[in-house]
Amino acid sequence: MDRYQVSVQDILAPLDGLTPTTSPGEIETRLRIVRASLAGSDAIRREAVMSGAFSMLRAAKVPRARDLVEAALGGSPTTPGGLGSPVEFEALEPWPEPVAGAALLDGVADFYRGHVVLPANGPEALALWTVHTYVAFAAETTPYLVLTSPTPRCGKTRTLQIATALCYRPLPSSNITEAALYRVVEKLEPTLLIDEGDTFLKKNPHFTGILNSGHTRATAFVYRCVGDDAEPRRFNTFGPKMIALIGGLPAAATADRSIILPMRRKTKSEQVLPVKKRRLFKDLEDYRRRILRWTVDILPSLETAEPELPASLDDRAADNWQPLIALADAAGGRWPAHARKVACLLSGYRADDPSVGVELLTDIRSLFGDRRIVFLGGHARGVARFG
């Protein structure tokens, strides 16, 4: 029988009848039976079973319910030393009550705004993209969120830390190989959060090609020959990704698939709240649960949504913003109109950027216009005219 013909409820059946007095040994046995039923299942099935198991253990008032579920169902058995650790995600329980979408997006945007200096409309773009990671599987495109800066210490890593604590199935990394990229996305379906992109993206066009392939579901695949027989296999590359790097993206095609937020260092007069790194993931748990509940409730409407997009957006920008504007429409309030405004304003950053030198000369020319400038001092003496 196809394993997906077995319902989640049937897989969870061994957990029926648990009570606070059920012995730890019996709980372990029942969880192992559930785990065995998940063999070969994909990330969506595993996540659904984990969520259900946690709800059942919690309803039965089983102590340390979350720890038990994550240990039993969250990943593979312990890997021998020296071979790394399994990648595991939390068993997230949806918020128990309906959630107002507009207030939720406002809260997420305000949290970003309060803890990092961002460009105008950056908090709203981040809020929409963050929530999109929970329903990217229902979209035909998934835009990349790219944080760029001219120098270090412009808030990129802090933004990534906040996103890691808010996004769905976050997988942060400061370096990843091309082989790991498509295997990770195929197996785990994560939100990939890449820091220090400038240290390896610009030197690896093959990585960039794989990255670019993951933007549109219909073409989000790479093909590799695997095993001793070199059997051709297809790997899925579709999924949300955030990239932080100094300087611009190495390929115009990647920029074309991205919502780009140019970051800068905060001034002495600008104040932001500190980030409590050790507590951040735990402190934002309620936000994650609210996002999960809201996106589950609106999922049917998202799967058929065809929002009206601003006419000023070109085709690729429209593809990038379509799933985010669909979320804004579902949220209501100020978000439908504001999201369209943000889309138009931020899509300007997607244009082919001139070099830093050309930008500098352009700015100088706009500052001085056609005025004559005389250079005095040292051995230099003369007249220069701009224009």
Secondary structure as GFF3:
##gff-version 3
##sequence-region A 1 387
A	DSSP	three_ten_helix	3	5	.	.	.	ID=ss1
A	DSSP	alpha_helix	8	12	.	.	.	ID=ss2
A	DSSP	three_ten_helix	13	15	.	.	.	ID=ss3
A	DSSP	alpha_helix	24	37	.	.	.	ID=ss4
A	DSSP	alpha_helix	43	59	.	.	.	ID=ss5
A	DSSP	alpha_helix	65	73	.	.	.	ID=ss6
A	DSSP	alpha_helix	101	115	.	.	.	ID=ss7
A	DSSP	alpha_helix	122	132	.	.	.	ID=ss8
A	DSSP	three_ten_helix	136	138	.	.	.	ID=ss9
A	DSSP	beta_strand	144	149	.	.	.	ID=ss10
A	DSSP	alpha_helix	156	166	.	.	.	ID=ss11
A	DSSP	beta_strand	170	173	.	.	.	ID=ss12
A	DSSP	alpha_helix	178	188	.	.	.	ID=ss13
A	DSSP	beta_strand	191	194	.	.	.	ID=ss14
A	DSSP	three_ten_helix	197	199	.	.	.	ID=ss15
A	DSSP	alpha_helix	205	213	.	.	.	ID=ss16
A	DSSP	three_ten_helix	217	219	.	.	.	ID=ss17
A	DSSP	beta_strand	221	226	.	.	.	ID=ss18
A	DSSP	beta_strand	231	236	.	.	.	ID=ss19
A	DSSP	beta_strand	241	246	.	.	.	ID=ss20
A	DSSP	alpha_helix	252	256	.	.	.	ID=ss21
A	DSSP	beta_strand	258	262	.	.	.	ID=ss22
A	DSSP	alpha_helix	277	283	.	.	.	ID=ss23
A	DSSP	alpha_helix	285	303	.	.	.	ID=ss24
A	DSSP	alpha_helix	315	331	.	.	.	ID=ss25
A	DSSP	alpha_helix	335	346	.	.	.	ID=ss26
A	DSSP	three_ten_helix	347	350	.	.	.	ID=ss27
A	DSSP	alpha_helix	356	368	.	.	.	ID=ss28
A	DSSP	beta_strand	372	375	.	.	.	ID=ss29
A	DSSP	beta_strand	382	385	.	.	.	ID=ss30
###
